[in-house]
Amino acid sequence: MFGFGIGREYPRMLRIFTPGNLRVSAFCKKGLFLTFVLLALTACQLGRPAEPEKISFMVFGDPAEYNAYASLVEAFHEAHPEVRVELTHIPSQREYRTRLVTEFAGGNPPDVTLMNYRRYASFAANNLLEPIGPYLDKSSVIQPEDFYEVTLDAFTWQGTLMCLPQNISSLVVYYNQDLFDAAGVPYPADDWTWEDFVDTAVALTKDNNGDGVIDQYGLGVEPTLFRLAPFVWQNSAPIVDDQEQPTRLTLARFPSLQAFQWFVDLYQVHGVVPGRVEEASQDSESRFIAGTTAMYLNSRRGTPTYREITGFTWDIAPLPQHKVAAGILHSDAYCLSGTAVNKDAAWTFIEYANSVEGQTIVAASGRTVPSLKAVAESPAFLEPDLPPARNRVFIETIPALQRVPVISTWQEIESTADQEIERAFYGDISTDEAASLMFQRTEEYFLLADFAAGQ
C-alpha cells in the first residue's frame, strides 16, 4: 500500500504518529489486531464441525435393560452426531424414583427420563415437564396413530400428551411347565376362569416330604392394590368412584369387596400363596425362579430375568377371567424435563428412541412390549426362538387393558391402600375393615389431587 501515493499520504501519517496522537494510533493498531484474530478464529471454526449439543438421559433396570439403552444411545449417536446423550443408569427402581424426586426438587433433573404412568402426574401437576404432544404433532417420523391408544391416554394430563409411551404390558401368569407336568395338571387355557385358577393353584401346592410344611406353592402374588385391581374390574366393579376425576376408593362397595375377598382367600382359605413370614424369608419371585412356586403374576418386566433360568421350562398365560375380561396396564414413557436447555435436541432423541428403529433396539432386551404397533407385531418382539412361547398373549390382551387413575397423588393413595390390603391378606383385619380404613386414610390424598388439578 505504501508504494502508491506515498507523497500524498505521508503528511497525514506523520500526524497520526505525533506524540499527541499516540493513543489513537495504539487504538487503531489494537483494533486491527482484534479484527485479524476474529477473522482467524472464524476461519478455524468454518474448518471444523460444531460441538454437539449435550442432553442427559436417566433410566432404571437390570443389566439386560441397561445394555439395550446403551445400544440405543450408540445407534442414536451414529444417526445424529449433532447430539450427544449422557446416559445414567440406576439399577434399583426404588432408588431411581428417589433420585427423580430429589433432582427435580433441586432444579437439576435429567433432560430425559423414563416414568411410569402411575407416577408422572405429580411432576406434571407442578409444571416440571415439557408437554410432548406438540412435538409429536409436528413429527415426520412417528404419528399418534402408530401407538396403542391406551398408552397415549395414560400419559395425557388435562388434555395434553405429557410423555411419549415406550412400552405396554399386561399382567400375566408366568408358570413352571415342569411342575405342571409332574403334577399332571394341564397348562392354563386362554379362557380359564377364577375357579380354574384356584383349582390349579391348589393342585400345585404341595408338602413334598410330609412334614407338615409346604415345600411348593401354587401361586405367588403381591398383596397390593395394583395386583388386586384387575380382579375387581373382572367382577364388573370399580376401584374408584370416577375414573377421570376420582374422589374416593370404592372397595367397600359389594361388587368390589367381593373381588377383594376372593383375592384375600387365596391365602386365608386356599393357602396357595406363602404367608408373611415365608414371603419375608424368600419372596415369591425368587421362589418362582428357584422352581418352588408354580405360578407367578408379573408384567413383561420379569422376562429378561426368567430367560436366565436353566432348571425348568416356563411360559405365560393370560389372567383368569370372571364376569368380564379385564387386565391392567403397565407402561413407561420418555418424559422431557421443563428445565432442559436443549429441548429440540432432547426431542430428537425421544423421537428416535420411539421410532421403529429405536424401539426395535430396546425390544432386544426382552423387557418391554413395544408401544409401537408395528414393532410389537414384528419378530423383534415376538422372538419365536426365545421364551415365552406364548408371547402373543401380551398383544392379544391389550384390548381388555384398563388403567388406574392418573392423578398427582396416586402414588400416595396406592401406598396407603397397599398397607391395608396386606393386613387383610395375612389375616390381621377383615376385608371390610381394610376397605373402610383405605377409604378413610386416602381421603386427604384425593382432596389434594383435586386441588392440584384445579390450580
N, C-alpha and C positions, 0 to 999 in steps of 0.2 A: 504493500500500500504506500510505502514511502518513496517509491520510485517514480511516482507520477504526481505532479503539482506540489512538490515539496516546498517550493518557494512560497506559494500562496498559504500553505498550512503552517509554515514554520513559526511566524509571529504568534498564532493562536496557541500552538503547542508550548511556546515559551511561557505564555501567560498561565497556562494550566499548571506548569511546574514551578511557578514562582512560589516563594515561601508562603504568601498569603493564601495560596490555593492548594497547599499540600494535602489538607484534609479532604478536599473534593477529589483530588487525584487518588488518594487512598481508597475512597468510597467507590470510585469508578473501577479501580483495579479489583476490589473485593467483589463488586457486582459481576464483573466479567468472570472471575474465578468461580463464583457460585453457579453462574449460568453454565459454565463448562462442566462442573460436577453434576448438575442436574441432567444435562444432556447425556453425559456418560452413563449415569445411573439408568436413565430411560432406555438407553441403548442396550444395557445389560439385561434389564427386565424384559425387553422385547425379545431377547435372545433365549429366554428360559421360561418354562411353564409357571403359571401362578401356583402359589401354595394351595393345597386342597383345603376345603372347608372341613372343620372337625365337628363331629357330633358324638355324644355319649349314648350308650345303649346298655341297659342293665336287664339281666334275665336270671331266672332261677331254674333248678332242675338237676337231674342226675347226670353223670358223666356222658352218657349217650346223647342226652339232650344238649348239653354244652357243646359237644363235638359238632352237632348239627348246626347250631347257631354260629359256631366258629367257621364252618364251611360256608354258611350263608354269607357271613361278612366278607370272607375271602372272595367269593364269587361276585359279590356286590362291588368290591374294590376293582375287580377286573372290568366290570361293566361300566362303573362310574368312578374313574380315577380322580375326578374333581372333588370327591367327598371322602373323608377318612372317618371310619367308625371305630370308636374306642369301646371295646366290649368288656363289661364287668359281669362276672358270673358268681351268683350266690347259691350254693348247693341247697341250703335249707329254706323251705318256703316260709317258715315262721320268721327266720332272720331276714329274709327278703322283704316281708311285709313291714317289719320293724324299720328296716333301712329306708323304705319308701316313705313312711310317715315322718321319720326323722329328717330326711333330706328335703322333702317338700316343705316341712315346717321351717327348716333353716334357710329356705330360699335358694338352695343349690341342688335341685334334683337332676337326675339324668335327663337328657333331651328326649329319649325314647325309652319306654318301659313296657313290660307286659303286666296287665292287670286282669283279674277275674271280674266277670260282670257283677258278682255279688259285692264287690269292694270299690269299684271305681267311682260310685256315685258320691261318696264323701269328698273326694277330690274335686269332682265336677261342681258340687254344691258350693265349694269355696273358691270357685273360679281359678283353679290351679291347672286346668287342662285346656289346651287349644282345640276347639272343635275340629274334627277331621272331615266332617261332611262336605264343607266347601271344597276341600282338596280333592276328595273322591269325585265330586260332581264335574270337576274340570279334567279329570284324568283321561288320557287316551289309551292307557294300559289295562285298567280294570274298571268295571262298572258295578253299580249296586246289584243288578240282577245276576251277576256272576256268583254271588254269595248265597248261602242258605239264609232265607229271610229271618228265621228265628234268631240268628246270631246278630244281625243288624238291629233287630228290635231290642235285643238285650242290652245293646250299647247305645241306645238312643235315650238321651236325657232331656226332658222337657222339649221334645220335638226335634232335637238336634243330635245327629250322629257324633258322638264324642270320641270314640276309639274305633279302630278297624279290626274286626274279629279275625283271629289267626286260625282258630280251631273250633271244632264242635264235637261233643261226645255225649253219649247217653250213659246211664248207669247200667251195667251188665252183670251177669253172673259168670265169673270165672270158675271153671270146675276141673277137678282132677279126674281124668278119664280112667286112670289105673284103679283108683278107689271105687269108681262106679262099676268097673268090670269085675273087680274082686268081690263086690257085694251082689253082683247080678242085677244091678239097678240100671234101667235104660237111661240113656243120656236125655237131658231136658229137651222137650219139643218146643217149637217156636210158639205154640199156642197153649203152653201149660198154664195151670191155674194156681191160685193160692193153695188150694188143697193138695195139688200135685207137688208143689214146692215144699210144703210142710212134711208130707209123706216121704219125700225124697230125703230131706234133711234128717228125719227120724231114722230112716233105714241106714243112713251113713254115719250115725253117731254110735260109737262102739267102745265098750270096755273089753279090749282085746285079751287081757290076761286074767279077767275075772276077779280083780282085787277091789272092785267097787269104785274105781277111779276111771273116768272117761279118758281114753287114750286118743280117740279120734272124734273130732266134732264134725257134724254135718254141714255147719254153716259158720261163717264169720261175717259180722256186720257191726258198724259203728252205731251206737245208740245216740244219734244226732237228728236234728230237725231236717237236715239236708238228705239223710237216708230215709227218714220217715215220710217225707213229703210225697214222693211218687205213689206210695201205697194209700195215702189219704186221697189223692186225686183219683186213683183207681177205684175207690169206693164212692165215686161221684160226690166228693166233698171238697171243701176249700181249706186252706191253711190260714188265709186272711179274709177279712170281710170284703175287700175290694182290691183287685189285682193291681190297678194303676194308682189308686190313692188309698192305700190301706190305713186303717186306724186301730186295728187290733188283730191278734191271733184268734182263730176260731176253733181250736182243738177241743174246746169244751162242748161244742155242739155235737149232737148224737152221731151223724154220719162220720164226722172227723174223729170223734172219740172212739167209735167202733174200730176204725182202722188203727188208731193208736193202741188200743187194747190188743188187737191181733198182733201188732208188731212186738209189744211187750211180752206176749205169750210165747214168743219164740224161745225166750229164756224161762219165764215164770212157769209155763205149763209144759212145753215140749222139751226143754233142756237141750236144745240142739246147738246152742252157742256157749262159749266159755263164760264163766262168772267173772265178777270184778277182779278177784284175786288172780285167777288164771290168766285173764287178759293183761293184768299188770305184769305178770311174770314173763309172758310171751304174747305179744299182740297177735290178732287173728291173721294179719297179712303175713307175718313171719311163720305162723303155723301152716298157712297155705303153701308158702314156699318150701317149708320143710316136709310137706307131704302128710301132715297130720290134721288138716282141715279139708273137707271135700269141696266146699263151695265158698266163694268169697265175693262180696259185692264191691265193685270198683268201677271207675271210668277207664278210659283208654290210658290214663296215666301209668297204670301198672304194667303195661305191655313190655316195655324195654327190660324191666327187671325180671319179669316172668320168662322172657325169652332166654335168660341165662340158666334156667332150671334144666338140669340134666337127669334128675332122678325119676321123672314121670312125664307123661304126655298130658297136656291141658288144652282146653278150648273155652269158648264162651257161648252163652245163651242169652236171649233177651230176658228181662224181668218177667216173672209170672204176672198174669193179668187177672182182673176181677170183674167188676161191673162194666168198666170202660178201660180202653187201652190208654196208658199214660206212662211217660218216662220223665226224667228230669234233666234239664240242660246243664252241661258243663262247657264253659267257653272262656277263653282268654283272648285278649286283644292288644294290639300295639297302640299305646297312648302317647300323645305328643304334649310335652310339658309347655305350659303357658310362658315359662321363663326362657325357653330355648332361644338362643341368639340366632341361629341359622335354621329357621323353621322350614324354609323351602328345601334345604339340604336334608333335613330330617324327614320331610315328606318323601323326598326322592328315595330314601332308604325304606321307609314304610311301604311305599308303592311297590318297590322291587321285591321286598320280602313277601308281599301278598300277591305277586304276580304268579302265573303258572310256574315259572322257573324257580322263584323263591320258595313257594310252598312245597314244590317237589323236593327241594333240598332238605327242608325241615322234616318232611314226611319220612325221610330215610331213617330218622331216629326211632320210628315206631311209636313215639309218644303221643302224636296228635292225629286226630281225624281232620283233614284239611277243611277249612270253611269254604274254599272254592269248590263248587260242584264238579268242575272239570277234573281237578286233581283228586278229589275223593273217589271219583269213579274210574280212576286210572290205575294201572299196575303199580305206580309209585306208592299208592296207599294199600291197595288190595293185596299185593305181595303174596301170590299163591304158594311160594316156597317157604314162607315163614308163618309161625303160629301168630294168631289163632286161625284155624282153618275156616271158621265161620265168620270171617272178617266183615262180611256184608251185613251182619247183624247191626253194626254201628250205623250203616246207611239206611237200612230198612226201618229202623225205629225212629228216625228223625221226624216223620210226620206226627208222631204221638208225643213229642217232647213239649214239656211245659217248663216255665221258669219261675223262680221265686221273684218277689217284687224288687224293683230297682229303686231303692230309696237310700238316702245318705246314712241312715243309722242301722241298716240291715245287719251289718256285721255284729253290732252290739245285741240286736234282737236275737240273732241266731245263737250267739254265745250264751246268752241268758237262758234261752229255751233249752239248749243242749244240757245245761246243768240239771234241769228238772226232768227232762226225758231220761237222762242217765239214772237218776234216782228212782224213777218209776220202773225202768227196765230191770234194775237189780233188786227191786222189791222194797226199797226204803219207804216209798209212799205209793199210793194208788194212782192210777191214771187220772181219775177225777181230781185228786189233789194237785197233781202235776200240771194238768191243764189250767186249773184255777190260778195256780202260782205263776204260770207262764203269762197269763193274761195280766195279772197284777204287776208283775215285775218288768214287763216290757212296755207298759202303757206310756211311760215317760219318753221312751225312745221313739214311739210313733208320733208323739206330740212334737218332739224335737225335729223329726224328719219333715213334718208338716210345716213347721216354722221355717226350716231351711229352704224348702221348696218355694215358699212364698216370698222370700227375700228378693 
